[in-house]
């Protein structure tokens, strides 16, 4: 069938290309609702913000034509040339955004600051995405950056600052979009006061944030048509205004009018650039939301619809304003013909809500990625779509965003002030993206430094001019994103600092393997049936917490697995590559290590199947270890660190263990159970109270295989018996404190800041979906 399909495709390349095109056209249609809502609602407030303040005395036809010329060329150079033509090609396994660029850089040069990184991570299929890094191994710039840790830290700080500005966007976009949309009501009814408008905007915003838990996919089918109707509306109004008011506006496409604009307005014109840049706010979403679509679909949507519709709309507004300069304060709504005013007003409000929705969803994604980098406290992540991977909802962040958005709306009550804040946030993100893209051109695309420098200088010059104008407006609202970013950066820094200090403490206080080997296979205590999963952040070595058990408890589980859940610098890790299995001590000790790897966009779902996958992976490893004895020799004391990727393939699983599912919890009578009747009754009561998280019981059996090595059979039987006896999850309940000799700032960061964040974020057991009934926590104080 596949061969036939291949012949059919090759004989009809046009049909195959038509299939690809039709798929991309469908994705392009869907992208309107998710990607372009924010960018397409910019005409609501661009001219109003541009001609605010001292620009009100420059409302001549030539200056208005010059403002349109500025908007046109800005819209052409940044969204079209920089993003559509260049940036969309710099994806990471189909993912976009500042984190994707940083991830690419971390893999092609050793810039990563994530702990627990291993050589085995470089074997991941997603890791090898892009050109080979060998060709630039001798690059002096690469060696210089890798050598200086402070430069790598500075790079991470730049990326996180960009992330904080995106979170700032998540606060400001809903405020400016909804407030601008409802301002149309004031045009229609002069009796409405500003206070009543703000109250209406707040009601809409509360409704918008309250609906987030439903997930984007529930209302996504409505989103694309709303944006398309909105685009058709603004295109029609734009054409009407050009023809009806001033067809000469077409001449303003010439950059000559930009020179006229600055010659007449001077410093006032430069400051007004803070309003012009609002025409490109939302551009970053094209790159950030690339993971849900394809580069071609986003390019098609922009080139065929977004670009022409918005250019015509801005041109039409300028034509209208050139003859009606007094309408500047409500330029968009005043330019709408009376007959279609109310339908457009309703569509504008809906389009503003759609634009806000996209940015809020992107904010959730950014927070998730910051957490994966170890730079954000643990939060509850809810996966809202079974079909679209990556659509998530974070309750804590949602309500924080809502409170901040309402505070901005009520505090400023004016789109001009919010626009100043919004413009600064967006331009900062673009400025950082340009810098990261220049590094990608050198280290990932392996182009010359001169080409990267040309790219950097050209776009930094344009963005720098806009950024300088936006910074001039810091006293008039521009301070808002800076304050928000500073708060989020402080949270991120304190969490990252505390987490690193705690990890380094674990690293320097590992249990000696010689000491463990000296205790013998029994570890000097009674080994009882059961599996103990000991969670630690260490990818190698035995955590200090384990010595607490061995020295203080009279008995311990027969099978021990040291589990490390870690992030790797790729967007997704396929389930086949998720588990790395190895031994910690020789075979008789029955001690293993399991490293569970997740990408920065992966979501740890509680499917209740983790234990079974883990047992299956260890069983596969035991068999492989017997076939390839050179992989881990029992005589070698330096076993730790040798790991193998164990893919759980249903076809291969019959080689190892046969599963037999039982919905009702039952214990095989042929295997002696260490569970007491009390524990069994407790568990059944727990399952009755929590039916939604009831885990299916899977009993494993060895297949009849006369040729199996007796020692392998014995080890597999021990594993099966331990699984039937029960699985316990063991974690350290850590208290992190600064040493007495520490500086005041360190004590402030660790004892107050980090301690507060740890107490108020989700516990590690909850974040890792560990069943509460099987959890054992051990108190441990870290003096860092």
N, C-alpha and C positions, 0 to 999 in steps of 0.2 A: 504493500500500500504506500509506504514512504517513498520507495523507489519510483513507483508510478507517479506519485505526486511531484517528485523531483523532476522527472522527465516532462510532466505536464507544465511545470513552472518554467523550465528552461525553454520549452517549445513555445510558450506563451508569456514572454517576459512582460508584455504590456498588461496582461491580465493580473500578473503577480504584483506589478508596480501599482496597478489600480487598487488592489486589495490593501496595500500599504498606505496609499493615499487616502482611501476611504476610512481606514482605521484612524489615521492622523486627523482627518477632518472631523470625525466624531469626537476625538480627544480635544481638538481645537474648540468645538462647540461647548464641551464641558468646562474648558478652561475659563470661559467668559465669567462663569459664576464664582470660580474660586480665585483666579489670578488677577482679573482685570477690574473687579468691582471698585477698588480704591483709586486706581489710575483714571478710570473713566468718569469718576465723580469730581475730579479736580476743577472742571469749568465752573462749578458752583461758587468758588471762592478766589480764583487766581487774580482776576482783574481788581476785585474789591481790595485785596491785600496789597497788590502792586501800587495802586494809586491811593494808599492811605498816608496820613501824616502830611509832610511838606510837599508830596507829589500832587496834592490837590490843586496847587497853583500852576501845574504844568499840563493841564488837561486839553492840550491842543491836538489837532488832527495828526500832525507829524509825530508827536510824542506817542500818541495811541498806536499809530502805525509802527513806530519803533519798538513799542512794548510787544506788539504781536510778532514782529520780526525776531525779537529776542526769544520769545516763547517757541516759535517755529524752529529756530536753529538749535536751541537747547534740547527740544524734543527730538530733533533729528540726531544730534551728536551723542547724547547720553543713552536714552532708551534704544534707539535704532542701531547706531554704530557700535557703542560699547557693549550693551547687553545682548541684543539680538544677534549681532554678527560675531562678537568675540567671546563674551562671557558664557553664553549657553554651551559653548564647546568645551568648557573646563568643568565638566561634571565628574562626580565621583560615583562610579557604578550607577549612573542615572540620577544621582542626588545633586542638589544645588545648594547655594547659600554659603555664608562665610565659614561655617563648620566643615563643609565639603572641601573648600579650598585649603583649610588648615589641615584636614585629614590627609589630603593628597600630599601636602608638604611634609607632614610627619612620616609618611611612608617612603618618599623619595629622598628624604634627608632626615637625619636623626634629630628632629626638633621636638619630638614628643616628650612630655613631662609626666605621662601616665606611669604609675608604678606597675610592677609585675610583668613588664614586657618580656617576651621570650622569643627565641629564634623560631620556634614552632608557629608563632603568629604570622610570620612572613610567608608561611606555606599556604595560608588561606587563599582560596580562589579569588575572593574580592580584593585581597591585598595587592595582587599583581596587576590590577587594573591600570591601564596607561602604559607609556613607554618604559622600557627597562631603565633602572637607575644606574646600571654599571658604567654607561658611557660618560657620566659626569662624576665618577668616583674621585677624580683628581682635581675637581674644581676648587680653586683657592678660596672662593667666596663660601662655598659649601663647608669646607674644612674650618674656616674661620667661625662661621655661625654655630657649627656643631661643637667646637672647642669651648666657646664661652656660654656657660649656663645662663648667665644674666641676660644675654641676647635672646635665648630661647624663652626665658621667663617673660621678657618684654614682648615677644611675639604673642604669647598666650594672653597677656594682659590686653594687648591691642584687640585680639579676637574677642575677648570677653567684654571689652568696652563696646565693641560693635554689637555684641549680643544684648548688652544693657540698653543700648539705643533702640534696638528692635523692640525690646520690652516697653521702652518709652513710647514707641510708635503704637503699641497695643493699647496704651492709655489714651494717647492724643487723637488717633484716627477716629474712634467712635465719637469722641467729643466734637471734633470739628465737622465731621461728615453729617451727623444727625442735626447739630445746631444750624448748619448751613442749609440743610434740606427744609427744616421747619421754618426758617426765616422767610420762606416764600409766603407763609400765611400772613405775615405782617404786611407784605406788599399788597395782598388781596384785601386785608381787613386792617385798616390803620388803628382800630380801637384796641387791638391786642398790644399789651405792654410787654416790655422785655422780660419782666419777671414771669409772666404767663408762658412766654415762649420757652424760657429756660426750664420751667416746670414740666412742660410738654416733652421737651428733649430728654429730661431726666426720667420720665415715665417710660419713654421708648427705650432708653438705655438700660433701665432695670429689666424690662421685658427681654431685651436682647441677651443680656448676661444670664438671665434666669432660664433661657431656652438652650443654653450651651450644653447642658447635660444630655440633651437628645442626640447630639452629634451632628456634624455638618451634613452627613449623608441623608438624614431624614428630610431636610428641606432643600437639598442640593438640586433636585430636579426642578425646583421653582427658580433657583438662582440664575441659571444661564438665560432662560427666556426674559427675566426681568432686565438683565444687563443688555441683552440684544435689543429689547424694546427701547431701553434708555438710549442706546447708541443710535438707533434709527431716528428717535425723537430729536436728539441734539444735532444729528447730521441734517435733518430736514429744517430745523430752526436756523441752523448755521447758513444753509443755502438760501433760505428765505431772506435772512438779514443782509447777506452779501448782495443779492439782486435788488432788494427793496431799498436798502439804505445807502450803500456806497460800494459799487463794484470795483472802484479804484484800489480797494484794499489788496487786490491781487499783486499790485506792485510791491507791497511790503514784504513779499517773500525774498526780496533782494536784501543782502546783509548791509547794503548802503544805509538803510534806515536805522540800523543799530548805531552807526557812527553819528547820525543826526540826533538820535535819542540821547546819547551821552553828551553831545556838544550843547544841547539845549538844557539838559537837567543837571549835569555835573555830579556833585557829591550826592544829591538827592536821588538821582538815577541809580547810582551805585548801591545805595541803601535799599532802593526799591527792588533790587535783585532777590531779596529775601522773599518777596511775593511771587516773582517770576518762577523761582525754583519749585513752587508748589505745583506747577504744571507737571512735574516729573515725580511727585511723591507717589509711592506705590509701585515704582519701577522695580525695586528690589524683589518684590513678590514674584516677578517673572522668573527670577533665578532661584529664589528660596523655595518655591513650590514646584520646582522642576521634577521632583521625585514622583509626583502624582500623574505626570504627563510625559510627553516626549519633547525634545528640543524642537523638532519639526512642527509639532502641533502648536506650540507656543509661538513659533515664528510665523506660521500661517495666520493664526488669529490676530497677531499684531499687525502684520503687513496688509492683510486683506480687510480688516475691520477697524481695529483700534486706532491705528495711525491716521488713515484718511478721515474717519469720523471726528476725531479730536482736533485735527488741524483745521477742518472746515468749521467746527464749532467755535474755536478760538478766533478764526478769521471773521466769522459772522458777528461775534460779540464785539470785536474791534470795529467792524463796519457800523454797527448800531451805536457804539459809544462815540464814534467820530462825529456823529450828528446829534447825539443826546448825552453830552458829557455830564449832565446833572444826575444821570441815573447810575453813576459809578458805585454808590454804596450798595445797590442791589442789582448789579449789572446783568446777571443771568436771568433773574425772574422778570425784570423790566423788558428784556429783549424778547420775551416769549409773546407771540400774538395772543390777544385776549381769548380768542375762540378755543385755543388748546391749553389755556393756562392751568386749569384744575387737573386734567389728566397728567400733564407733565409734572405738576407739583407732587402728585401721588407717586408717580414713577421715580421721581428724584429721591423721595423719602425712602422708598423700597431699595433703590440702588445704593443709597448711603448705608443702609443696614447691611446689604450684601458686602459692600466694601469693608465695613467694620468687622464682619464675620470672618473674612479671609485673614485679616491681621491678627485677630484674637486667636484663631487656630494656629497661625504661624508662631505666636508667642508661646503657646503650649509646647510646640515642637522645639523651640529654642531652649526653653527651661529643661525639657527632657534631655537635650543634647549637652547642656551645661552640667547636668547631674551625671551623665555618662563620663564626662571629663573629670569628675570628682570636684566640681566647682559649685555645686548647688546642693542644699540639704535635701534629704529624701522626702518626696511628696507622693501623694496618691495619684496614680496614673490609670485612668479608665480608658479602655479601648472601645471606641464608639461604633465601629463598623466591622462587620464580619468580612465584607468584600474588599474594602479599600484599606490596605495596610498603612499604618502610620497616622490615621486620624484618631487623635486622642483628646481627652478632656481631663484637666487637672483642677479639682474643686477649689483647693486653697488659693491657687493662682487666679482662678476665675473671679472669686469674691474680692481678692485684693485689687485686681484690675478694675472691678466695678466701683469699689470705694474711691480709688484714685481718679477714675474717669469722671465720676459724679463731682468730686472735689474740684477738678479742673473746670468742668462745665459751670458749676455754681460760682467758683472763685473768679473766673475770667469773664464769663457771660458775653464774650465778644470773640467772633471768629478771627479778628485781626491778631489779637494777643495769642490765641491758640495756634493760629497760622505761623506766627513767629517761632513758637516752640516746636511745632511740627516740622517746619522747614529745616531747622537746625539739626533735629534728630535724624531726618532722612539724609541730609547731605553728609553728616558724619559717617553714617553707614556706608554711603557710596564712596567716600574718601578712603575708608579702611578697605573696602572691597577692591578698589583700584590698586592699592599697595599689595594686597595678598595676590592679586592676579598677576602683578609684575613678577613676584617671586615664583608663581606657578609657571610663567613663561620661561624662566631660567631653569628651575629645578625639575619640573615635570615635563614640559614640552621640549626642554633642552635646546632652546633657541639662544641666540647671542645676548649678552648683557646689554649691548647697544640697542637692540630691538626692544627689550624690556624697559630700558631707560626712556626710549622715545614714547612708548605707550604710557609710562608712568608720568612723564613730564607734560605730555599733551593733555591728558585727562585731569591730572592734578592742577594744571594751570586753570582749566575751566572750572573745576569743582572748588579750587582754592578761592577763586574770585567770589563764587556763590557763598562759600563757607564764611569768608570774611564779612560779607554783607549780612549773613545770618547772625554772626557773632556780635555785630553792631546792635542787634535787637535783643541782646540778653536782658537788659533792664525792662524791656517791654514784653515780657513773657518768655523770652528765649532761655531764661534760667531754669524753667520747669524740667526739660529733659536732662539738663546737667545735674540738677538735684536728684531726680529719679535715678539716673545712671550712677551717681555717687553712692546712693543708698544700696542699690543692687550690687554694685562693685564691692562695697564693703562687706556685704553678706557673703558674696562669692569668695572674696579673699580670705576672710576669717575661716570659712568652712574648708577651703582648700589648704590653708596653713595648718589648721588643727588636724585634718585628715592625714596630711603628709607627716606631721610630727608623730602621730599615733602609729602610722605605718613604719616609720623609721625605728620607733621603739620596739615594735614586733620584730623587725629585721635584725636588730642588734641583740635581742634577747631570745633567739631561737634555742630550742632544746638540742643539745649535742647528740648526734647520731651514735657516737661511741658509747655514750651513757645508755641510750636505748638498747643498743646491741649487747651491752654488758648485762642488762637485766634479763636477757633471754627471751624466747618466744612468749612466755607467760607474762612478761613485763613485771615479774615479782608480785603479781596479784592474781586473783581468780578471774579467769575469762569465762563469762557466762554467755549463753546463746543470745544472739541479737546483733543488729548493726548499729554502730555509733557513727553518725555523720558529724564531724567536727568542723565547724565553719571558721575560716580564717581568711585574711586578705593576702596571706603569703602564698606565692606560687611555688616556692621551694622551701624546704626545711619544715621543722615541726614547731608550731607556735608555743610560746611560753605557757599558755593556758593548759596545755596538755600535761605538763609536769605537775600542775595543781591536782589534777585528777589522780595521776599515778601515785602521788605521795600522800593524798588525803582519803582516797576511796579504797575499800577493801576488794572491790570487784569492778570489772569493766567488760564491755562488749567483746565478743569473740572476733568480730570483723570490724575493723576501724577504717573509715574513709575520711581523709582530710579534703574538704571541699573548699575551693576558691572560686567565687563568682567574680569575673572581672570584665572590664571593657577593653576593646581593641579598636585601633583607629581605622575602622571600616564602617560603612553604614549598616550593613546586615551581615550576620554569620549564618550560613545555611545550617539547618538542623543536622545534616550529615557530618558537619565539621565542628559542631558545638562542643563535644566532649573530648577532653584530653585525659587519658588514663595512664597511670604509672604506679610503680611500687615505691613505698617509703623505706621498707626494710625487706630482708630476704623472705622467701615464700612462707616458711613456718609461722611468721609473725602475723600473717593475714592483715597487713596494713597497706592501704592503697591511697593514692592521691587522685582526685578528680578536679580538673579545672574546667569550669563552665564559662564559655566565652560568648559575649554579646557585643554587637556593633552599637554605635552611638544612636542609631535610630531603631534598634530592636526593642521590643516590649516583652518583659518577663511576664508571661501569662500563667495563671494558676489553672493548669488543665488537670491537676491531680495525678499526673502520670510521670512526674519527675523521678520518683523512687524506682519505678519499673524500668525507665530508660537507663537509669544509673546502674541497676543490677545487670541489665542486658549488656551495657558497655563493659562493665568489669568482667563479666563472663566471657565476652569476646576477647578481651585483653588476656585473660588467663589462658585461653586456647592459643592465641597468637604467640604468647610468651613461650608456650611449650614447643610450638613449631619453629620459632626463631629464638633459640636459647642465647644467641649472641646479643640479642636486644637487651636483656637484663639477666646477667649471670647471678645465681644465688650466692656464689662465693664472694662476689664483689661488694665491699661495704659502701661504695659510692653509687648506690642505686638511685638516690633521689635526684631528680632533674631529668631523668630519661623518661620521656612521655611518648605516647602514641595516640593518634587521632582514631577514635572509635565511632564509626558510623553505624547507626542502628537501622539496618536494612531488613524489612520484613522477610525478604527472600533468604537472606543469609542467617536470620535468627534461628532457623530450624537446625542449623549446624551446632548450635550451642544449647539453648534451652527452649523447651516447649511451654508456651503460656496457656493456662486454662482460666478463663475469666469467670468470676463468681460475683454477682451483684450483692449477695448477702454476705456479710463478713463471717467467714468460717475458718476454723483452724484444722489443718490436716492432722487426724488422730495418729497417723503413723510417725509424725515428727513431734518429739516432746517439746511442749511450749513452755517458755519461761514466764509467760504472762500470768499474772495472778488473776483470780476470778474478780477481785475488786477492780483491777485495771480494765478488764474486759467489760464489766458492767458500766464503768465510767465512760469508756469509749462509746458503747452503744447508746448511753444517755446523751453524750455529746453529739453523736450522729443524728439522733432523733430531734435534737434542738436545732441542728444546723443541716437540714436536708440538702440545701443548695450547694454545700461544699463537701458532700459525701463522696469519698473516693472509692472507686471500684477496687475490689480485692482481686489481685491476680496471683495465682499460685504457679510457681515454676516447676517444671519436671525435666529431668535429664533424659535425652533421647537414648534409646538402646544403641550403643556403639561399642562393640567388643574390642575394637582396636584402640580405644582411648587409653592414654597413659594413666596408671593407677593414681599417681600423685595429682594429676590434673582432675581426675574424677573426684578424688577426696576434697580437693580445694573447692570444686564446684558444688559438691554436696554441702560443705560447710557454709558456702554462700547462700544456698537455698534454705538450709535450716535456719540460718541467721535471719533471713528475710521473713520467714514464717513466724519466728519468735518475736519479731517486732523491730521497728526502726525508730531510733531516738535521734533527735536533732540537738546538737550541743553547741552553744554559742557563748561568747564572753560578754557579760554585761559590764561594759567598761566605763570607768570614771576617769576622765582625762584632766589632769591638773598640772599647772606650771610648777617647775622646781622652785624651791625657796630662793635660790640664787638668781632666778630669772629677773630680767628688767621689768619695770613697771608696765611698759607697753605690751610685753609678752603676757604678763599676768592678766592684763585687761582683756587681751584677745582670747586667751585660752580659758581663764577662770570665769569670765563673765560672758564674752561674745560667743565662743564656741560652745560653752556649757549651755547657754540659753538656747542656741539653735538645736543642739542635740535633744534637749528636753521637749522642744516644741515641734520637732519634725517626726515623721513616722519611724518607728523602731525598725532595726534591720531585719528582725524576724518577720514582721508584717510585710516589709518591702520584698523579701525573698519568698513570700507565700508559704511560710513554714507552718504546718498545723500546730495550733497552740497546745493541744492535748499531748503532743509528742515532744514538746520543747523543754530542754534543760538549760538554764542560764547560770553562768558562774561569774560572780563578781570579781572584778580585777581593776586595780588602780594603776593608771599610767602616769608616771611623773616625767613630763617631757620638757 
